[in-house]
C-alpha cells in the first residue's frame, strides 16, 4: 500500500505539460514504479526509446532475441511481484516474444508486453509486418489492447498494471501504433487503484478447521505466484501447529523450507511414487493458492475431475479459478497471505490423529531424496552428486533457474530450496528459459548467487544471451548438462518406438569455446570428482562463468536408464 501511495504522489508531482505518446508511456511506467525494461529495439517504437534516453530511472536492457527479452521480463515479474516489462517491434518481434506471454499466462506472472505497431491508416492492408494482436494474443493474455488515442495512454496503462496483478496475475499485451506515439498526450499520469485483497470469512475459517479436525489423512498442497515472506512464515507456522504434511506444486518448491519436517515433497515431473500414493489415500486435500494443474495431479489421474473421492478445500485469490476444473467441497475466495494469516492463528488440536501420517510422509521424502546407486556402466558426470553439492554449498537465497528437459528432474528431486523467490522455472515447460531468467535474476539483485541449469538443447535456444549478461555485468554460473540429445523426447521415443532414433540427436558446438568468446570463464567437466573444484573456480571468478558437464546419455532420470 505504501508503495502505491508513493507512486501516486510521484504521479501527481510529475509535469503535466503536453507530451508525446512515447513520453506518456514512459511517464506511466515511472508512475507505476517500473525500473527496468527488457527489449529488442525496433523502428516501430522509436519515440518510446527516445523517451527512455532521458529517463535514467528506468534501466533499458537490450536482449539479443525477443523470446529471451520476454523470458527476462517474465522472470523479473516472478522475482518482484510487479509486472515485468518487455518491448518488442511488430510482426516477427511480437511472434518471437509470444513465448514469454505464454509462460506468464501459465505461470500466473504479472507482465506487460509492449508491441510496436504499423501506422493506424495502414491497418487492414497487410502492410509490412502487420499482425492483428487481438487475434494473436487473445487466448494467451489476460488483456490485449491497441492504443489509438494518445490521450488515453495514462488510463490504459493504469488498467494494464491493475489487470496484470489482480486476481490470478498474468500478462497484458499493449499494441502501440507508431504514428500514435508521436501524437500529443494531454492527460496527466494516473496509477492503478491499490488492491484490497479478499480474506477468509470467519465461518469459512471455522469450516476449514472443522474439516481438518475430522480428517484422518490430510494433505496440504501449496502453489501459485507471488508469495511474500509473511505468507511463507505463516504457512510454516500453520503446518507446525497442526502437524500437517505439505507438498509443493510444480516448480513452486521454494514456498517452504524443504528441510522443514512437514515438507513431504514436490508435485512435479519425477514425483515420488510414494507421495503419489499418499495423495490417493488422503481423505482431505487442502489446496492453497494453486490451480491443481495436470502436472501436479499426474495428468489428472491422482485427482480425477470434476469431483474427487477426497474432500477438497480449495483456496484461491481468483474466484474464476474456483470450480474451473474441480468441484470443491469448499471453494474459498481469498488471497494466500490473508488466508494463511488466519490459518496460522487458528487453534489446533494438541496431538492430531494424523501425526504419524505426517511423520511417515517426511520419512518417505527423505528416502526418495537420498542418492540412488548408479550402475557400474555409468559414464560421465553424476547429476545427483552435482545437485547435492549445490544444495550443500550455495547460500540459502541463491537463485536457481532452469528451462525444460529431463535434467530438471534431478533438480526437483535433490535440491533443497530454503527461501522464497529462489526457484525460477517455467511451469509451462518452455525450453530456453533458464539463461534469460538467470540474467534477469542477476540484474535484479547483484548480491545474490545465481545458477542456471540447462540441458544442451535448452541452452542452445538462447546461447547469445551470454552477450547480454556480459554487457550489463550480470554475474551468474551456467551449468550446461550435455548428453548430446533432446533427452525428454528421446525417453518418450524409446518407450513408444524402441530403437528408432529420429530427430532427437543433438550436435552442439564447443560450449567452452563459445562461452569464452563472450568473455565468460569456462571449462569442461567429464568426471564427477572434478565438479566441486570446477564449480569453486567458477564462483571465484565473481562474474560470468559456464561449466559444460558431460553426462551419460543412457542415464535418462536419476533412477532409470534408457534401456529400462
C-alpha positions as CSV (number, residue, x, y, z in Angstrom):
1,X,0.0,0.0,0.0
2,X,2.8,2.4,0.9
3,X,4.5,1.8,-2.5
4,X,1.2,2.5,-4.2
5,X,0.7,5.8,-2.3
6,X,4.3,6.8,-3.0
7,X,3.7,6.1,-6.7
8,X,0.6,8.2,-6.6
9,X,2.4,11.1,-5.1
10,X,5.1,10.8,-7.7
11,X,2.5,10.8,-10.5
12,X,0.8,13.9,-9.1
13,X,4.2,15.7,-8.9
14,X,5.2,14.9,-12.5
15,X,5.0,17.6,-15.1
16,X,1.5,17.8,-16.6
17,X,2.7,19.5,-19.8
18,X,1.5,18.0,-23.1
19,X,4.0,15.4,-24.3
20,X,4.3,12.8,-27.0
21,X,2.6,9.4,-26.7
22,X,6.0,7.8,-26.4
23,X,6.9,10.1,-23.5
24,X,3.5,9.4,-21.9
25,X,4.2,5.7,-22.0
26,X,7.5,6.2,-20.1
27,X,5.8,8.6,-17.6
28,X,3.3,5.9,-16.9
29,X,6.0,3.3,-16.3
30,X,7.7,5.6,-13.8
31,X,4.4,6.4,-12.1
32,X,3.9,2.7,-11.6
33,X,7.3,2.1,-10.2
34,X,8.9,0.3,-13.1
35,X,12.7,0.5,-13.0
36,X,13.7,-1.9,-15.8
37,X,12.6,-2.6,-19.4
38,X,13.8,-5.6,-21.4
39,X,13.7,-5.1,-25.1
40,X,14.9,-5.7,-28.6
41,X,14.7,-2.3,-30.4
42,X,12.5,-1.7,-33.4
43,X,11.7,1.3,-35.6
44,X,8.0,0.9,-34.7
45,X,8.5,2.4,-31.2
46,X,11.4,4.8,-31.6
47,X,9.5,7.5,-29.8
48,X,9.4,5.3,-26.6
49,X,13.1,4.5,-26.9
50,X,13.9,8.2,-27.3
51,X,11.9,9.0,-24.1
52,X,13.8,6.3,-22.3
53,X,17.0,8.0,-23.3
54,X,16.0,10.9,-20.9
55,X,14.8,8.6,-18.1
56,X,17.8,7.2,-16.2
57,X,15.4,5.9,-13.5
58,X,14.4,3.1,-15.9
59,X,17.3,0.8,-17.0
60,X,17.0,-0.4,-20.6
61,X,18.3,-4.0,-21.0
62,X,18.7,-4.9,-24.7
63,X,18.5,-8.7,-25.2
64,X,19.7,-10.4,-28.3
65,X,16.4,-12.2,-29.1
66,X,12.8,-11.2,-28.5
67,X,12.0,-14.5,-26.9
68,X,14.8,-14.1,-24.4
69,X,13.7,-10.5,-23.7
70,X,10.2,-11.7,-22.9
71,X,11.6,-14.5,-20.7
72,X,13.7,-12.0,-18.8
73,X,10.6,-9.8,-18.2
74,X,8.6,-12.7,-17.0
75,X,11.3,-13.8,-14.6
76,X,11.6,-10.2,-13.3
77,X,7.8,-10.3,-12.6
78,X,8.3,-13.6,-10.7
79,X,11.0,-12.0,-8.6
80,X,9.4,-8.7,-7.8
81,X,5.6,-9.4,-7.9
82,X,5.3,-6.4,-10.1
83,X,4.7,-6.6,-13.9
84,X,7.9,-7.3,-15.8
85,X,8.2,-5.0,-18.7
86,X,9.1,-6.1,-22.3
87,X,9.2,-4.1,-25.5
88,X,9.5,-5.5,-29.0
89,X,8.7,-4.5,-32.5
90,X,5.8,-5.5,-34.7
91,X,5.4,-8.8,-36.6
92,X,8.4,-11.0,-36.1
93,X,9.3,-9.3,-32.9
94,X,5.9,-10.0,-31.4
95,X,5.7,-13.6,-32.6
96,X,9.1,-14.4,-31.0
97,X,8.1,-12.7,-27.8
98,X,4.9,-14.7,-27.6
99,X,6.7,-17.5,-25.8
100,X,7.2,-15.2,-22.8
101,X,3.5,-14.3,-22.8
102,X,2.5,-18.0,-22.8
103,X,4.9,-18.6,-19.9
104,X,3.5,-15.7,-17.9
105,X,-0.1,-16.9,-18.6
106,X,0.5,-20.4,-17.4
107,X,2.8,-19.4,-14.6
108,X,0.4,-16.6,-13.4
109,X,3.2,-14.0,-13.6
110,X,2.4,-10.3,-13.9
111,X,3.9,-8.9,-17.1
112,X,3.3,-6.2,-19.7
113,X,4.4,-6.7,-23.3
114,X,4.5,-3.5,-25.5
115,X,4.5,-4.2,-29.2
116,X,5.2,-1.5,-31.8
117,X,2.6,-1.5,-34.5
118,X,2.1,-0.2,-38.0
119,X,0.5,3.2,-38.6
120,X,-3.2,3.4,-38.0
121,X,-4.1,4.3,-41.5
122,X,-2.3,1.2,-42.9
123,X,-4.4,-1.3,-40.9
124,X,-6.1,-4.0,-42.9
125,X,-3.9,-3.7,-46.0
126,X,-1.4,-6.4,-44.9
127,X,1.2,-3.8,-44.5
128,X,4.8,-4.5,-43.7
129,X,4.9,-6.8,-40.6
130,X,1.2,-6.2,-39.9
131,X,-0.4,-8.5,-37.3
132,X,-3.8,-8.4,-35.6
133,X,-2.6,-8.7,-32.0
134,X,-6.0,-9.2,-30.5
135,X,-6.4,-12.3,-32.6
136,X,-2.8,-13.4,-32.0
137,X,-2.6,-12.9,-28.2
138,X,-6.3,-13.1,-27.3
139,X,-6.1,-16.6,-25.8
140,X,-2.6,-16.1,-24.3
141,X,-3.0,-12.9,-22.3
142,X,-5.4,-11.5,-19.7
143,X,-6.0,-8.4,-21.8
144,X,-4.9,-7.3,-25.2
145,X,-5.4,-3.7,-26.3
146,X,-4.3,-1.3,-29.0
147,X,-3.9,2.4,-28.1
148,X,-5.3,4.5,-30.9
149,X,-5.7,7.7,-28.9
150,X,-2.6,9.2,-27.2
151,X,-4.8,10.9,-24.6
152,X,-5.9,7.5,-23.3
153,X,-2.4,6.3,-22.6
154,X,-2.4,7.0,-18.8
155,X,-5.9,5.4,-18.4
156,X,-5.0,2.3,-20.4
157,X,-1.6,1.9,-18.7
158,X,-3.3,2.1,-15.3
159,X,-5.8,-0.6,-16.3
160,X,-2.9,-2.7,-17.6
161,X,-1.0,-2.6,-14.3
162,X,-4.2,-3.4,-12.4
163,X,-5.1,-6.3,-14.7
164,X,-1.6,-7.8,-14.6
165,X,-1.5,-8.1,-10.8
166,X,-5.2,-8.6,-9.8
167,X,-6.8,-12.0,-9.1
168,X,-4.7,-14.6,-10.8
169,X,-1.8,-12.5,-12.1
170,X,-0.8,-12.7,-15.8
171,X,0.3,-10.9,-18.9
172,X,-1.1,-7.9,-20.7
173,X,-0.2,-7.1,-24.3
174,X,-0.4,-3.4,-25.5
175,X,-0.1,-2.6,-29.2
176,X,1.4,0.9,-30.0
177,X,0.8,2.3,-33.5
178,X,3.9,4.1,-34.4
179,X,2.1,7.3,-35.6
180,X,0.1,7.4,-32.3
181,X,3.4,7.5,-30.4
182,X,4.2,10.9,-31.9
183,X,0.8,12.4,-31.2
184,X,0.4,14.7,-28.2
185,X,-1.0,13.4,-25.0
186,X,-2.7,16.0,-22.7
187,X,-3.8,13.6,-20.0
188,X,-1.9,13.7,-16.7
189,X,-0.4,10.4,-15.4
190,X,-2.5,8.2,-13.2
191,X,-1.9,5.0,-11.4
192,X,-3.8,1.8,-10.9
193,X,-6.1,1.7,-7.8
194,X,-4.4,-0.2,-4.9
195,X,-5.9,-3.6,-4.5
196,X,-7.8,-4.7,-1.4
197,X,-7.3,-8.5,-1.4
198,X,-10.0,-10.8,-0.1
199,X,-9.8,-12.6,3.2
200,X,-11.4,-15.7,4.6
201,X,-14.8,-15.2,6.2
202,X,-15.0,-16.2,9.8
203,X,-17.5,-19.0,9.0
204,X,-15.2,-20.3,6.2
205,X,-12.3,-20.5,8.6
206,X,-14.4,-22.4,11.0
207,X,-15.5,-24.9,8.3
208,X,-11.8,-25.4,7.3
209,X,-10.6,-26.1,10.8
210,X,-13.6,-28.4,11.5
211,X,-12.8,-30.4,8.3
212,X,-9.2,-30.7,9.5
213,X,-10.2,-31.9,12.9
214,X,-12.4,-34.6,11.4
215,X,-9.7,-35.8,9.0
216,X,-7.5,-38.8,9.5
217,X,-5.2,-38.4,6.5
218,X,-5.0,-34.7,5.4
219,X,-2.6,-33.3,2.9
220,X,-1.9,-29.6,2.2
221,X,-0.9,-28.6,-1.4
222,X,0.5,-25.2,-2.0
223,X,1.4,-23.3,-5.1
224,X,0.6,-20.2,-7.2
225,X,2.5,-17.0,-7.7
226,X,3.9,-14.1,-5.6
227,X,4.1,-15.4,-2.1
228,X,5.7,-12.9,0.2
229,X,7.9,-13.8,3.2
230,X,5.0,-13.3,5.7
231,X,2.9,-15.9,3.8
232,X,5.7,-18.4,3.8
233,X,6.3,-17.8,7.5
234,X,2.6,-18.2,8.3
235,X,2.5,-21.4,6.2
236,X,5.3,-22.9,8.3
237,X,3.5,-21.8,11.5
238,X,0.2,-23.4,10.3
239,X,1.9,-26.6,9.4
240,X,3.8,-26.8,12.7
241,X,0.8,-26.1,14.9
242,X,-1.4,-28.5,13.1
243,X,1.4,-31.1,12.3
244,X,0.2,-31.3,8.7
245,X,2.2,-32.7,5.7
246,X,2.6,-30.3,2.7
247,X,3.5,-30.9,-0.9
248,X,4.5,-28.1,-3.3
249,X,3.1,-27.7,-6.8
250,X,5.1,-28.0,-9.9
251,X,8.1,-25.7,-9.7
252,X,6.9,-23.9,-6.6
253,X,9.2,-25.8,-4.2
254,X,10.6,-22.6,-2.7
255,X,7.3,-21.8,-0.9
256,X,8.6,-23.7,2.1
257,X,12.0,-24.6,3.5
258,X,12.5,-28.1,2.1
259,X,14.3,-29.0,5.3
260,X,11.0,-28.5,7.3
261,X,9.9,-31.8,8.8
262,X,6.4,-31.2,7.4
263,X,7.6,-31.0,3.8
264,X,6.6,-34.2,2.0
265,X,7.9,-33.4,-1.5
266,X,7.1,-31.9,-4.8
267,X,4.2,-32.5,-7.2
268,X,6.4,-32.1,-10.2
269,X,7.9,-34.2,-13.0
270,X,9.7,-37.1,-11.3
271,X,7.3,-37.1,-8.3
272,X,7.9,-39.6,-5.6
273,X,5.7,-42.6,-6.2
274,X,5.0,-42.9,-2.5
275,X,3.8,-39.3,-2.4
276,X,1.5,-40.0,-5.3
277,X,0.1,-43.0,-3.3
278,X,-0.4,-40.7,-0.3
279,X,-2.5,-38.4,-2.5
280,X,-4.7,-41.4,-3.4
281,X,-5.0,-42.4,0.2
282,X,-5.7,-38.9,1.6
283,X,-9.1,-38.1,2.9
284,X,-8.7,-34.3,2.8
285,X,-6.9,-32.1,0.3
286,X,-6.4,-28.5,1.4
287,X,-5.1,-26.7,-1.7
288,X,-3.8,-23.2,-1.1
289,X,-3.1,-20.8,-3.9
290,X,-2.6,-23.4,-6.5
291,X,-4.6,-24.3,-9.7
292,X,-4.4,-28.1,-9.4
293,X,-2.9,-28.5,-12.8
294,X,-2.2,-31.6,-14.9
295,X,1.5,-32.0,-13.8
296,X,0.8,-31.9,-10.1
297,X,-2.1,-34.3,-10.5
298,X,-0.3,-36.6,-12.9
299,X,-2.4,-35.8,-15.9
300,X,-5.5,-35.5,-13.6
301,X,-5.0,-39.2,-12.7
302,X,-4.3,-38.7,-9.0
303,X,-7.2,-36.3,-8.6
304,X,-9.8,-37.1,-11.2
305,X,-12.1,-34.2,-12.0
306,X,-14.7,-32.9,-11.6
307,X,-15.3,-34.4,-8.2
308,X,-12.6,-36.3,-6.4
309,X,-13.0,-39.0,-3.8
310,X,-11.2,-37.0,-1.2
311,X,-12.8,-34.0,0.5
312,X,-11.4,-30.9,-1.3
313,X,-11.0,-27.4,0.2
314,X,-9.6,-25.0,-2.4
315,X,-8.4,-21.5,-1.5
316,X,-7.5,-19.2,-4.4
317,X,-7.2,-15.4,-4.9
318,X,-9.1,-15.6,-8.2
319,X,-12.8,-16.6,-8.0
320,X,-12.6,-17.6,-11.7
321,X,-10.2,-20.4,-10.8
322,X,-12.5,-22.0,-8.2
323,X,-14.7,-24.6,-9.8
324,X,-13.0,-24.2,-13.1
325,X,-11.8,-27.9,-13.2
326,X,-12.5,-29.3,-9.8
327,X,-15.7,-29.0,-7.8
328,X,-14.5,-28.5,-4.3
329,X,-16.4,-29.3,-1.2
330,X,-15.5,-25.8,-0.1
331,X,-14.2,-23.1,-2.5
332,X,-12.8,-20.2,-0.6
333,X,-12.1,-16.9,-2.5
334,X,-9.1,-15.4,-0.5
335,X,-5.6,-14.1,-1.1
336,X,-2.9,-16.5,0.1
337,X,-1.3,-14.2,2.6
338,X,-4.6,-13.3,4.3
339,X,-5.8,-16.9,4.3
340,X,-2.6,-18.2,5.8
341,X,-2.5,-15.4,8.4
342,X,-5.9,-16.7,9.7
343,X,-5.0,-20.4,9.4
344,X,-1.7,-19.8,11.4
345,X,-3.7,-18.3,14.3
346,X,-6.4,-21.0,14.3
347,X,-6.4,-23.2,17.4
348,X,-5.1,-26.7,16.7
349,X,-5.6,-30.0,18.5
350,X,-2.9,-30.9,20.9
351,X,-2.0,-34.2,19.3
352,X,-3.7,-34.6,15.9
353,X,-4.7,-38.1,14.9
354,X,-2.7,-37.7,11.7
355,X,0.7,-37.0,13.4
356,X,2.1,-40.4,12.4
357,X,0.8,-39.9,8.8
358,X,2.8,-36.7,8.6
359,X,6.0,-38.3,10.0
360,X,5.8,-41.2,7.6
361,X,5.3,-38.8,4.7
362,X,8.5,-37.0,5.7
363,X,10.5,-40.2,6.0
364,X,9.4,-41.2,2.6
365,X,10.5,-37.9,1.2
366,X,13.9,-38.2,2.8
367,X,14.4,-41.7,1.5
368,X,13.4,-40.5,-2.0
369,X,15.9,-37.6,-1.8
370,X,18.8,-39.9,-1.0
371,X,21.2,-40.7,-3.8
372,X,20.2,-43.8,-5.7
373,X,23.0,-46.3,-6.6
374,X,24.5,-45.8,-10.1
375,X,25.1,-48.7,-12.4
376,X,28.7,-49.9,-12.8
377,X,28.5,-48.9,-16.5
378,X,27.7,-45.2,-15.8
379,X,30.0,-42.7,-17.6
380,X,30.5,-39.0,-17.2
381,X,29.2,-36.6,-14.5
382,X,26.6,-37.9,-12.0
383,X,23.9,-35.2,-11.8
384,X,22.7,-36.4,-8.4
385,X,26.1,-35.6,-6.9
386,X,26.1,-32.2,-8.7
387,X,22.7,-31.1,-7.3
388,X,23.5,-32.4,-3.9
389,X,26.8,-30.4,-3.9
390,X,24.9,-27.3,-5.0
391,X,22.4,-27.8,-2.2
392,X,25.3,-28.1,0.3
393,X,27.4,-25.1,-0.8
394,X,25.0,-22.5,-2.2
395,X,23.7,-19.8,0.2
396,X,20.0,-20.1,1.2
397,X,19.0,-17.1,-1.0
398,X,20.7,-18.4,-4.1
399,X,18.5,-18.3,-7.2
400,X,18.4,-21.4,-9.4
401,X,16.9,-21.2,-12.9
402,X,16.1,-23.9,-15.4
403,X,14.1,-24.5,-18.6
404,X,12.7,-27.8,-19.8
405,X,14.3,-31.2,-20.0
406,X,14.9,-34.4,-18.1
407,X,17.9,-32.8,-16.4
408,X,15.4,-30.7,-14.3
409,X,14.2,-33.9,-12.7
410,X,17.5,-34.1,-10.7
411,X,16.9,-30.5,-9.6
412,X,13.4,-31.2,-8.4
413,X,14.4,-34.3,-6.5
414,X,17.7,-33.4,-4.9
415,X,17.9,-29.6,-4.3
416,X,16.7,-28.2,-1.0
417,X,15.1,-24.8,-1.5
418,X,15.2,-22.8,1.7
419,X,13.8,-19.3,1.0
420,X,11.3,-17.7,-1.3
421,X,11.8,-16.5,-4.9
422,X,14.8,-18.8,-5.4
423,X,13.2,-21.2,-8.0
424,X,12.8,-19.6,-11.4
425,X,11.4,-22.2,-13.8
426,X,8.5,-22.3,-16.3
427,X,5.5,-24.4,-15.3
428,X,4.5,-24.4,-18.9
429,X,7.7,-26.4,-19.7
430,X,9.3,-23.9,-22.2
431,X,12.8,-24.7,-23.3
432,X,15.5,-22.0,-23.2
433,X,14.0,-20.2,-20.1
434,X,16.9,-20.8,-17.7
435,X,19.6,-18.4,-19.2
436,X,17.4,-15.4,-19.8
437,X,15.8,-15.9,-16.3
438,X,19.3,-16.1,-14.8
439,X,20.2,-12.8,-16.4
440,X,17.1,-11.1,-15.0
441,X,17.8,-12.5,-11.6
442,X,21.4,-11.5,-11.6
443,X,20.5,-7.9,-12.6
444,X,17.6,-7.7,-10.1
445,X,19.9,-8.4,-7.1
446,X,23.6,-8.3,-7.7
447,X,24.4,-9.6,-4.2
448,X,22.7,-13.0,-4.8
449,X,24.3,-16.1,-6.2
450,X,22.6,-17.1,-9.5
451,X,23.0,-20.6,-11.1
452,X,21.4,-21.6,-14.3
453,X,20.9,-25.3,-15.2
454,X,20.3,-26.0,-18.8
455,X,20.4,-29.1,-21.0
456,X,22.4,-28.8,-24.2
457,X,19.2,-28.4,-26.2
458,X,17.7,-26.0,-23.7
459,X,20.9,-23.8,-23.7
460,X,21.0,-23.7,-27.4
461,X,17.7,-21.9,-27.6
462,X,19.2,-18.6,-26.3
463,X,23.0,-19.0,-26.0
464,X,23.5,-15.5,-27.4
465,X,22.2,-14.1,-24.1
466,X,25.6,-14.7,-22.7
467,X,26.4,-11.4,-24.5
468,X,23.6,-9.7,-22.7
469,X,24.9,-11.0,-19.4
470,X,28.4,-9.8,-20.2
471,X,27.3,-6.4,-21.5
472,X,25.3,-5.5,-18.3
473,X,27.5,-7.1,-15.8
474,X,25.2,-10.0,-14.8
475,X,27.2,-12.4,-12.5
476,X,26.0,-15.9,-12.9
477,X,27.1,-19.5,-13.4
478,X,25.6,-21.6,-16.2
479,X,25.8,-25.4,-16.0
480,X,25.2,-27.0,-19.4
481,X,24.2,-30.6,-19.0
482,X,25.4,-32.1,-22.2
483,X,24.1,-35.6,-23.1
484,X,24.1,-35.0,-26.9
485,X,20.3,-35.3,-27.4
486,X,16.9,-34.0,-26.6
487,X,16.6,-36.2,-23.6
488,X,13.0,-35.9,-22.7
489,X,11.8,-36.6,-26.3
490,X,14.3,-39.4,-26.6
491,X,12.9,-41.0,-23.5
492,X,9.3,-40.9,-24.8
493,X,10.6,-42.1,-28.2
494,X,12.4,-45.1,-26.8
495,X,9.3,-46.1,-24.9
496,X,6.9,-45.7,-27.9
497,X,9.3,-46.6,-30.8
498,X,12.2,-48.5,-29.3
499,X,15.5,-48.4,-31.2
500,X,14.1,-46.0,-33.9
501,X,16.0,-42.8,-33.2
502,X,14.6,-39.9,-35.3
503,X,15.1,-36.2,-34.7
504,X,16.4,-36.5,-31.2
505,X,20.2,-36.5,-31.6
506,X,21.8,-33.2,-30.9
507,X,25.1,-32.0,-32.3
508,X,26.2,-29.0,-30.3
509,X,29.2,-26.6,-30.5
510,X,32.3,-26.4,-28.3
511,X,30.4,-24.9,-25.4
512,X,33.6,-23.9,-23.6
513,X,34.9,-22.0,-26.6
514,X,31.5,-20.4,-27.2
515,X,31.3,-19.1,-23.7
516,X,34.9,-17.8,-23.8
517,X,34.1,-15.9,-27.0
518,X,31.6,-13.9,-24.9
519,X,34.2,-13.2,-22.2
520,X,33.0,-15.8,-19.7
521,X,35.1,-18.1,-17.7
522,X,34.5,-21.7,-18.9
523,X,35.7,-25.2,-18.5
524,X,34.5,-28.7,-19.3
525,X,33.9,-31.3,-16.6
526,X,33.8,-35.0,-17.6
527,X,34.2,-36.7,-14.2
528,X,32.0,-36.3,-11.1
529,X,35.0,-36.0,-8.8
530,X,36.1,-32.9,-10.7
531,X,32.9,-30.9,-10.3
532,X,33.3,-29.4,-6.9
533,X,36.7,-27.9,-7.7
534,X,35.5,-26.6,-11.1
535,X,32.4,-25.0,-9.5
536,X,34.5,-23.3,-6.9
537,X,36.7,-21.9,-9.6
538,X,33.6,-20.6,-11.4
539,X,32.4,-19.0,-8.2
540,X,35.8,-17.4,-7.6
541,X,35.6,-15.5,-10.9
542,X,32.8,-13.4,-9.4
543,X,31.4,-12.8,-12.9
544,X,30.1,-14.8,-15.8
545,X,31.0,-18.4,-15.9
546,X,30.0,-21.6,-17.7
547,X,30.7,-25.2,-16.9
548,X,29.9,-27.9,-19.5
549,X,29.0,-31.1,-17.8
550,X,29.4,-34.2,-19.9
551,X,26.8,-36.7,-18.8
552,X,25.9,-40.3,-19.6
553,X,23.1,-40.2,-22.3
554,X,21.9,-43.6,-21.1
555,X,21.0,-42.2,-17.6
556,X,17.7,-40.6,-18.6
557,X,16.5,-40.0,-15.0
558,X,18.1,-40.3,-11.6
559,X,17.0,-44.0,-11.3
560,X,16.2,-45.0,-14.9
561,X,18.3,-45.9,-17.9
562,X,17.2,-45.6,-21.5
563,X,17.3,-49.4,-21.7
564,X,14.7,-49.6,-19.0
